[in-house]
Amino acid sequence: MKNLDRLAGALARERDALMSRWRERVRALPSASQLDTPALNDHIPGWIGELAEGLRTTSDASGTTQAERIPLAHGVQRFEDGFDIEEVVAEYGILRDCVHELADRVGVELGGETRRLVDSAFDEAIGGAVKAFAQSQARAVQRRRVEHLAFIAHDLRTPLSAIAFSAHILQQRVAASSPDPDTVRLLKTLTRNAKQLDTLVSQVLSENTQLLTELGVKTERRRFDLWPMVEMLSQDMLALASKAGTRLVNQVPDELEVCADAALLRRVFQNLLANAVAYAPGGEVTIGARDLAPEDAVECWVTDNGKGIPAERIGRVFEALEKDPAREGFGLGLAIVKTFVEAHDGKVTVESVEGQGATFRFTLPRTATTPADEAVPTAAVSATP
């Protein structure tokens, strides 16, 4: 066991030099190139110390040892650092090469039982790190599915509310005339089912909101005129706006083109308009846009003259699950807006003075910079103010 003792001593004495050689080679990995030294080192110095101690004692401890826990934590961290699983394996392979080179320099022959123990330690470390990485990846996929479902459920609420309100108005008009029994029955059925759907949507939101973290969004971009989309959406929102006594004004230039995913952009405007109508009852909501020629971008905005956002909340409206404590809801409206705007490589901001309304602005690049079939990861943070 003399070789084990000598290698263990060399690992302890030359750990810093070993780490320096390892970092130099690991930085060639794409995901490691931008990490600072502390982040790149993550857990590895501790594991080298545990390896040295394990070689020195050559005895198996019962239960989970520190040497086993370190790779598990390392695998989770590397997932958060954006590594892929091949890079996680590669960095341990590089470390193994560095240890072999150290053994050569100090005259330790890595053969027989000595090599078996060293390789076994690395194999176990790689297995633990890969397992933790894969579990983190699986959890992330599950969260994204939950988030996607929650976002879709939230966006169903606005058209459902419009359907329910329209059915209510039709019932009142029919009741004032000579109602046909079949028409009355159909309207009651429509209203009842709209309420049931709203209840189901609320249950989905309630069960999934707490899991919101990050969402991968695929964009399918094309060029189209913005004014017709906004005008059609304004007509669809007319029932809700009329109920609140709010006037919708489309000031988008007639010939302004955007390059965007039409379905996602419609949902961005839908959430901003629903939010503005809710906070400006009896007021006015204006939708506008302009060409930012020098920046090769288009800026869009939705402005209301409602009660505005308190100064202490203005900096938090896009934080995860931040919502107005005075209102019911799940705090997902602006989460969707921010997620979808950033999926277009754009940016969303808010300006507000309490008592004077609010303006939400977002930008869209004039040309797509991401392939249509590529998933763009974006931070899902926000809430309806």
N, C-alpha and C positions, 0 to 999 in steps of 0.2 A: 504494500500500500504506500510505499515511499513516493511513487510517482504522483499518487493522488494528493499527498501532503504538499509536495513541491508545486503542483499546479494550483492547489488551493491558495498557497502562500503568494504565488505570482499574481493570481487574480485579485487578491486583497491589496497587494503592493501597487500594482500597475492598473488598477481599475480606471483611473482618470485617463491615462494614456490609451487604454483599450477603448474607452468610450469615445475619445477623440477620433480614433481611426474608424470606429463604427459609424459615427455621425457623418464623417466625410463621405463615406460610401452610401449611406442610407439617403443622403440628400439628393442622390440621383433618382430616387423614386419620385414620381410626379407629385404625389400628395404630401411628401415630406419636404419638398424644396422650399416652401414658404413658412415652415414652422420655425419659431425661435428655439433656442437651445433647451430651455426648460421643458417646452412642450414636446420637443423631439425626444428628449431623454426619458419622458414619461415612464416611471416604474422600472426602467431597465437597470439603473445602478443598484437599486435594491435587490433585483433578481440576481444580478451578478454576485452580490454579497451572499445571498442565500445559496447560490450555486457553490461558492467557495466553501461555505459552512457545511453544505451537504457532502461535498467531496471529502472534507476533512473528517467528518464523523462516519460517513458511509453507512449510516443506520437509518432505517425507515421509521418515521414517526407515525403514530396512529392518528387518524382523523385528517383534516385538511390542514396542511402546513402552509406557512407564509409563502413558500416557493410555489405552491399551487394557486394560492389566492392572487398573487401578483399578476400572472398571465391573464387571469379572468378579468381583473380590473383594467389591464392593458388593452385587452381586446375591445372592451366597451369604449374606452377612450379613443382608440384608433377609429372606431366607427364614427364617433362624434367629430373626429378630425377630418373625416372625408376619405379615409383610406378605402381601397377595395381589398377583398380577402387575399388576393395574390400578393399585395404589398405587405400585409401583415405577416404572411409566411416568409416573404423575401427578407424582411428586416431581421427575423430570427436566423435565417440562413446566413446572412452577412455576419451576424454576431458569432455564429458557430465558426465561420472561417477565421474571424479575428482571434477567437480563442485557440484554434488550431495553430495559427501563426505564433501566438504568444507561447504556446507549448514548445514549438520548435526553437524559439529564441532562448528559452530557459533550459533547453536540453531535456524536456520531458517527452518520452516516447508515448504517443497516443496509440496504443495497441492493446489487444486483449481486453482484460477487465476494465482498465482505465478508460479506453475508448467507449466500451459498452455503457459505462456509467455516465460519461459526458453526453454521449448521443441520446441516451435514454432521458436525461434531464431536458435536453433541447426538444426532443419529440413530445414529451409531456407538456412543456411550455407552449409549443406550437399548437398542440391539441386544445389546451385550455383557452388560449387567446382566440383561436378560430371558432371554438364553440361559443364563447361570449360574444364575438363579433356577429356570428350567424343569428344568435338569439336576439341581439339588438336590431339586426336587420329585419327579422321576422316581426318584431314588435312595431317597428316603424311602418312596415307595410300594412299591418292591421290598423294602426292609428290613421294612416292615410285613407283607408277604406271608410273608417268611421267618420273622418272629417268630411270626405266627399259626400257621404250620405247626409250628414248634418247640413252641409251647404246647400244641397239640392232641396232638402226639406224646408230650409229657411226661405228659399226663393219661391217655393210653392205658396207661401202664405199670402203674398201680395195679390196674385191672380185669384186665389181662393176668396179673399176678402172682397175683391171686386165682383166676383160671381155671386157671392152671398148678398151683397148690398143691392146688386141689380135685380136679383130675384125678389128681394124685399120690396123694392119700388114697383116691380111688375105686379106683385100681390096686391099692393095698395091700389094701383090703377084698375086692376081687374075687379076688385071688390067694389069700387065706385061705379062700375057699369053693371050690366046684366051678365054676371059670370056664367061661363059654361062650366058645368061640373068637372069635365075632364081636364079643362085648363087649370082650374083651381087645384085639382088633385096633382097634376104634373108639377105645378109651381111649389106645392108643399113638399113633394118628393125631392125636387131640386134643392130647396132650402135645407131640408133635413140631411141630405147627403153631403152638402157643402159643409154643414156643421160637423158631421162625422169625420170628414176628411181633415178639417181643421184640428179636431181633437187628436187624430192619429199623427198628424204632422207635429203637433205640440209634444206628444209623447216621444217621438223620435228625437226631437231637439233636446228634450229634458234628459234623455238617456245617453246622448252622445256629446253634448256640449263640453263636459268636463275633460274630454280626451283631446281637445283641439291642440295641436302643436304645429306641424308643418304639413304642407300639402304639395304634391307634385301636380302641376296643371299642364295639359297639352293644349297648345294653341294652333288653330288652323286659320292662318291669316289670308286675307284677300283685300283688294281695294274696293271701296264702295263709298257712295255719298252719305254723309252723316245726317243731313237734315231729314230725309225721309224716315230714317230709323227713329230719330228723336220725336218726330211728329206722330208716327204710329204709336210709339210708346206713350206719348202724352194722351192720345185718344184712349188707349187701354187703361190709363190711370185716371181718366176723367170721372169715373164713378166715385172713387175714393176721394179725389180732390173736391168734387161737388159736395160730398157728405161733410167734408171739413170746411167748406166754404172758401177753398183756396183756389186761386187762379194760377194756371200753368202757362208760361210764356216761352215759346221756342224762338230763340234769337240766334240759332246756328246759321251761319251763312249758307246760302242755297247750294253753292258749288264746291263746298269744302269736302275734300276726300280724306279718308283715313285708311290705313292698312292695319287691319285688326281682325281678331276672331269675332265675327258678328254676334254669335250667341253669347259669348262672355261679355262683350261690351254692352249688349242689351241688359244683362244682369247687373252690370256696374251702374248704369243709369237708373235701372229699376230700383235698386236699393237706395241710391242717393235721393231719388225723387220721393220714395216712400218715407224716408227719413225726414226730408224737408217738409213734406205735407203734414206729417205728424207734429212738427214743431212750429208750424206757421198756420194754425187754423184761422181762417178769415183773412189770410194774407196773400202773398204772391210768391211764386217760385219761378225763377228764371233759369233756363238752360242755355248756355252759350259755348262758343268755341272760336278759336282763331289759329291761324297758321303762324308757327314760329320758324320762319324761313332760315334764319342764321343757324338754328340748332337742328334743322331737318326734323322737326317734330310738330305735333298738333297739341294745343292745350285746350282742355275742356273744363267746364265748371258748372256747378249747380248752386245757385244763390237763393236764400230765403230771407224774409224780413221778420222772422219769428223771434223767439225769446233769446236766442243765442246760447253760447256755452259759457258756463262760469269760468273765470280765470284759473281757478285751481284745478280744473279738469281739462283745459285746452291741451295740455301736454300729454294727456293720458288717453285721449279718445281712441287711439289706434292700438292700445295695449290689449293683450289677450283678455277677453271676457270683461273688459271695462264697459259698464253700462250705467245708464241714468237710474239711480235708486228710486226716483220718483215715478218711474214708468215700468210697466211689465215688459218682459222680453227676455231674450237669451244673449244679447250682445254679439250677434253674428253679422249684422248688416254691413258694418264697415270692415269687418274681417274679410268678407267676400270681396268688397271693393278693393281693399289693399292687395289681397292675394291675386286677383285677376289683373289689376293694373301692373303689378310687378312681374307677372307672367308675360306681359308685353314689353318688359324692360322699361317700364315707365315709373313714375313716382306720384304719390298722392299726398296732398297737404290740406290743412284746414286753417281758415282765418275766421275769427269771430270776436265780437264785442258783446258782452252780455246786454240783452235788451235791444240789440240792433241786428240780430240775425246772424247767419253763418254762411260762409262760402267754402265749398269743397272743390279743389282743383286737382286735376290729374293730367299727366302728359302721355302721349302715345308717339313713339318714333314713327316717322313717315314711312320708313322701309323696315321690313322684318330683318332682325339680326340673328334669329334662331330658327333652325329648320322646323317645319310645321309638325313633324312627327317626334320632336324631342320634348321630353318632359322637363319643365322648368321648375326646380324646387323654389318655393317662396315661403316666407314666414307668415303664418296665419295668426295675426294679432289684430285685436280690435274690439269695437263695439259700437252700438248705436248710442250717440251722446244723449 
